[in-house]
Structures are given as structure tokens and as C-alpha cells.
Amino acid sequence: MWDHLEQSIERTFEQYHLTIVNDYLAFKAFGWLQDAIRDARISDNPELANELVVGQGGVESELAVMAFLKIKAQVLGNPQLLSIFSLHDEDVLQKIQAPEYQGFYSDWQNYLERFGDRTLAELKLEIKSPRRNPELLVQLVKSQLDSQMSVENFKERQGRIFENAQSLVKAKLKWWMPRTWWFNLTLGLSRYGLANRENMRFCRTRVYSASKDIFLAMANLMVLDGVLDAAEDVFYLTMEEVKEFAYSAPSNQARGAEDECDKSNQIERKSYREIVSERKETYENYRSLRLPDRIIYSKTDKPDLSQYLEDVTKEGVDLNEVLKGVPVSKGIAEGEALVITEPVLNADVKGKILISKMTDPGWVFLMSQAIALVTEKGSLLSHTAIVGRELGIPVVVAVQDVTQRIKTGERIRVNGSTGVIERLG
């Protein structure tokens, strides 16, 4: 099993350089597009380039939203299904398998198969995914039933943003102008590169999920052999520790009577449990750390994390009324802030301003309910920016320590054109 993991990793990295090449070309093309807009004096709107790449289709993040919204529409359109989704998660999963819901259940299974690895913090091996834990999809559907978002208004909003931007271009550039050809080339390259960027991220998600499946399969053997108490404990072990078990576990050797296990194996089993117990305690202590953006250190001189130990319950690092970040999706929104620092797939985001350290593709369902988004990380071409523009909501990224400086429940104003976040009291 370990050999299979290593072979899979090797095959993945044989082609991984393509993601770097694509990102570089996408960034360059987007820069050329911005230059073309400025040189042709098409508009003073600094976000015009962003709006021209909205709604291009074929992007896995968008397809996942479309597939989910179709499932939600089926639930809302069928009174019997709607009543089922008022039950406990386990009961829902059982009842939707009834013959009368065959079509719906087929769509449900297809969604889990294709998009079920998409979730919050999806690149963390320890995070559960809907594909392996379908009750998470039940919870997501329940949390979205009162949302007004549908396939129709999602596409209509995208189309409106793009058409408004395209009208500005057509007013300035005629088909026979040489600069029009260059403009169209840069626009096409930008849309193509950004679509590939999102789709490659989706592929990366599936690679991580496949790795997670392999580790959990080995974890089940470790539980069977008495090495671990629960399969999820495997994620507290290092690669080398799991590899050691994979090549030396009793389940991989000829099994004898239980009382024939030698003393060294008993010591080894005890040490695995001790390692997990100690690391659980260590990781719990990590929760009290507030780390800088990056820590630079050498292989021989590892950092002392205790210097970053702080009371994270205190009132942030800066209580100024006005915060500033990088605007990436225009508009102004006022409302209640909701700060999320841990993955909560069914959080009540509707009508609130979502604040987080960063987002990944699994956040799209939370983002779709928010009226604005603010993050500590991100850039003009980050996932947060791309999805925010697709949703047509104000987005500001790169706001330093915003999850510490803004508290859940505060009323704030977010300006997606200037990057300013203000407290309203």
C-alpha cells in the first residue's frame, strides 16, 4: 500500500510543473490585459479587467456550485423531499434512497463522486469531506435552503457583470483596429489561464483526497493491529512513522496466535499511542499561537514558537476604526461581521460579511451567502478574488490581522472599490 502511495505521488509530480507554467502565463496575460485597457483608455474603472474574465464557463468551482444548486432546487421543488430534509442527517441519507427518489439520489451520488472532495480546508488531510461523510452534504443543503441563490440568478448576475464590462470595450475598440486584435488576444489568454488555474486547483484537491483515502486505509490496519485507537489518529503521525508501520505491521506478515506477539511489538504499539497523545496535546497548545505571515529558518536551527504565544482572546492587535486592504471586487456592503477561523461548512453566513484568514475552493458555498468578503491573505488573482467577482459581491483581501481586529457581531462597511473597511459602531 505504501508503494502505491509513493508511485501515485511520483506520477502526480511528473506533470505538476504545468501548474507553475500556467500560473505564470495567466499572471502575465492578465497584466497585458490591464495595460491594454489603460493604453486604449477604455475606462477609468480599475476593475474592468476583473469583470471581463467573469462567467467564462467550464470552471470546476462554478460547475460545483451549479450542480449543488440543482440539488437544492429539487429539494425545494418537492414537498416530500423538503420534509425529509427536516429530519436528522442519518435519516435523510436513508430516506432519499427510496425508489421514488431515484432520480434525485442519482444526482446526489454523482455530485459526491465528482465534487464530494470539495470542502473547507480541503488540503488538510485530517479534514472530513462530503464524499466520505455524506452527512456533511446533508448539512450543507439544510443550511442553503433559505438562500435565494439559484442557477438562474447566479448566471444572470455573472452575465450582467460581463455584459456591462464588454459594452465599455465595444464603445472604444472597433474590430478593424490593430489594438483590438491584441486586446482580444490578451483577454482570451487571461480567461483561459485563470480557468486552468481554478481547474488545476480542483485536480489538486482530488489528489489530496486520494492520498487521504490511502492513509485512512492504512489507519484501519493500524486500528486492527491495535496500534491506534481510532483511524483519524493517523494524521498525528509523520510519513516516516506510517511508512515504518506499513512495512512491519503484523497484518503484513504471517499472523500467529495473539499471545505469540513478541514484547518488541507491544512496546511499538504503546509508543504509537503515546506519540498520538503527546501530539494532540501539542496541537491543542498551538491554538494559542498567533503566527506571522512567514517564519524563515534553517534546517539545523528550527524556530522557537513560544515567542509567538499570546492570548488570542484579547482585543486584537489594532483597534483603529478604519482598516485597509487590496480591493478585488467592487461594491459597498454594510452589515454584521462573521469571523470564521476554523472550517464550519454549515455556518450561518446569510446576509453577513464573511471574514477569514483565507479561502480555498471549498468556501464557495459560504461565500455565496455572504454580502461581502474580507480576508487576511489573497491577491488580485487569488481564489478569493476570482470567486468573489463571479458572485458579484464586494471583496477586499490582504487586510492584516483582520480576524483579530474585527469581532463577530460588529457592524462594518466594506468598500470593494477602495479596499477600506470601517466600523459602524
Buried (B, 14 or more C-beta within 10 A) or exposed (E): EBEEBEEBBEEBEEEBEEBEEBBEBBBBBBBBBBBBBBEBEBBEBBBBBBBBBBBBEEBBBBBBBEBBBEBBEBBBEBEEBEEBBEBEBEEBBEBBEEEEBEEBBEBBBEBBEBBBBBBBBBBBBEBBBBBBBBBBBBBBBBBBEEBEBBBEEBBEBBEEBBEEBBEBBEEBBEEEEEEBEBBBBBBEBBBBBBBBBBBBBBBBBBBBBBBBEBBBBBBBBBBEBBBBEEBBBBBBBEEEBBBBBBEEBBBBEEEEEEEEBEEEBEEBBEEBBEBBEEBEEEEEEEEEEBEEEEEEEEEEEEEEEEEBEEEEEEEBEEEEEEBBBBBBBBBEBBBBBBBBEEBBBBBEBBEBBBBBBBBBBBBBBBBBBBBBBBBBBBEBBBBBBBBBBBBBBBBBBBBEBBBBBBBEEBEBBBBBBEBBBBBEE
